[in-house]
């Protein structure tokens, strides 16, 4: 969640798919241990980061 929040905050204009592609290039595993990131997984982590205060709610 911290990594996704960092990517999102460094460039809020990125789409969910672009963030997912970055995570795949970094060989970051999905929450379930897979290698292919879905946009919905990225959105869930961004939403969770907002709820916990890691990201500001726009």
C-alpha positions in Angstrom: 0.0 0.0 0.0 2.9 2.4 0.8 4.5 1.9 -2.6 1.2 2.4 -4.5 0.5 5.6 -2.4 4.0 6.8 -3.2 3.7 6.3 -6.9 0.2 7.9 -6.9 1.4 11.0 -4.8 4.5 11.5 -7.0 2.3 11.7 -10.1 -1.4 11.9 -9.5 -2.1 12.1 -13.2 -1.1 8.5 -13.8 -4.0 6.1 -14.6 -4.6 3.0 -12.5 -3.3 0.9 -15.4 -0.1 3.0 -15.6 0.5 2.5 -11.9 -0.1 -1.3 -12.4 2.4 -1.4 -15.2 5.0 0.4 -13.0 4.4 -2.2 -10.2 4.9 -5.0 -12.8 8.1 -3.5 -14.0 9.4 -3.3 -10.4 8.5 -7.0 -10.1 6.3 -6.1 -7.1 3.9 -8.9 -6.2 0.1 -8.3 -5.9 -1.6 -8.6 -2.5 -2.4 -12.3 -3.4 1.1 -13.0 -4.6 0.6 -12.8 -8.4 2.7 -11.0 -10.9 0.0 -9.2 -13.0 -1.6 -6.2 -11.4 -5.3 -5.4 -12.1 -6.5 -1.8 -12.1 -9.0 -2.7 -9.4 -6.2 -3.9 -7.1 -4.4 -0.6 -7.5 -7.7 1.3 -6.8 -8.3 -0.7 -3.7 -4.9 0.1 -2.3 -5.2 3.8 -3.2 -8.6 3.9 -1.4 -7.1 2.1 1.6 -4.2 4.6 1.7 -6.7 7.4 1.7 -8.7 5.9 4.6 -5.6 5.3 6.7 -4.3 8.9 6.0 -1.3 8.0 3.7 -2.9 10.0 0.9 -5.0 13.1 1.0 -8.6 12.8 0.0 -9.2 15.1 -3.0 
